[in-house]
Amino acid sequence: MPDLEGVSPLILNRLSVYLRCLRHLQETGVERISSQQLADRFLLSASQIRKDLAQFGDFGIRGVGYEVAVLADHLNSLLGLDRSHPLLIVGMGNLGSALSRYLGFNHGAFKVVAAVDRDPEKVGRDMGDFVIRHVDDLPAVVRDSGAEIGVLAVPASAAQENYEALVRAGIRAVLNFAPARVKRIQGVPLKNVDLRINLEEVAFVLGPQGRGRGASLADPLDDDLPT
């Protein structure tokens, strides 16, 4: 399998989009498609699709196109979605509780299997598939649940300490929803998700400065498009 280390996050984002499009095609019974047809159908760039896929193998046949099921399986494996990735949520306030019920965190390769908090009113609450445990029990929770990915849904002031606690407990990667930048520990991938940053980008584009400069919203599908 090709090594994804060092691959641009923008390319990985696009691979996820391509996979989603291919799964949709499978559901509608499409068996083969060209890069141009794929681009036209889903408002993508045919040259970008070919360029991205060429980095990971020779998936298509010139003049024939891609076998939808075969390419989807390749991307599924490439993105690591052919194996399970149990999630553990730290912080079960409004955001953490919402994330625990989010379909994207409980579908296919992903499933929330555990959660921790320090609020005594939340600890012990039955969430259906698991019971919220105290954050001090984090090492045991990781061991008992087999969680691989940690999800930080804590206040900014608690983000760094909880990230470090997850690493010490054996979590292999962390998705950080806390509104704070966290110093990454080598060997443990960290992805920061700050929805407010996206909202502020939208606000800028809507404002007089953004309109005056012809600003537009950044889209990973537009990266490296020919001009």
Buried (B, 14 or more C-beta within 10 A) or exposed (E): EEEBEEBEEBBBBBBBBBBEBBBBBEEEEBEBBBBBBBBEEBEBBBBBBBBBBEEBEEBBEEEEBBBBBBBBBBBBEBBEBEEEBBBBBBBBEEBBBEBBEEEEBBEEEBBBBBBBBBEEEBBEBEBEEBEBBBBEBBEEBBEEBEBBBBBBBBEEEBBBEBBBBBBEBBBBBBBBBBBBEBEBBEEBEBEBEBEEEEEEBEEBBEEEEBEEEEBEEEEBBEBBEEE
